[in-house]
Amino acid sequence: MIIEIISFGFKTNDIPNTNYLIDVRFLNNPFYVDELKNLTGLDKEVINFFKADQNIDEFLNNLFSWVEYILKSNKYANKEKIIISIGCTGGQHRSPYITECLAKYLADKNDLCSELSIRHRELKKYTILRTKETGDCVS
């Protein structure tokens, strides 16, 4: 199955065409920390901000379980492609971080995905993690 994970910001009022939408605006927002405001969820300092949050692990574990369940269900239903979109206010901190965490988790799930890619819409970054031809993780 082909899986694409998209991070985006709700403030654009342009929600991606998606199978599953996850709103992470409830998470603590690094935007309000002066030294993190101009960074992204891909930067070490912001990653450390989230790792210090005691609620992140619980959320991620629940997210991973839920996504694994829906992917298995979709695979059983012979779906060829699933798009999961993760949104926060601006698409700069929270959604990119959670998108990266989910992608890293899924990269080890050979039985769930033949292709895996990430698109950080607001950051204008696209990464292919697994290709159908090799089945190997690229990064």
Sequence and secondary structure as in RCSB ss.txt:
>XXXX:A:sequence
MIIEIISFGFKTNDIPNTNYLIDVRFLNNPFYVDELKNLTGLDKEVINFFKADQNIDEFLNNLFSWVEYILKSNK
YANKEKIIISIGCTGGQHRSPYITECLAKYLADKNDLCSELSIRHRELKKYTILRTKETGDCVS
>XXXX:A:secstr
 EEEEEEEEGGGS     SEEEE TTS  GGGSTTTTTS TTSHHHHHHHHT HHHHHHHHHHHHHHHHHHHHHH
HTT  EEEEEEEESSSSSHHHHHHHHHHHHHHT TTT SEEEEEETTTTEEEEEE TTT SB  
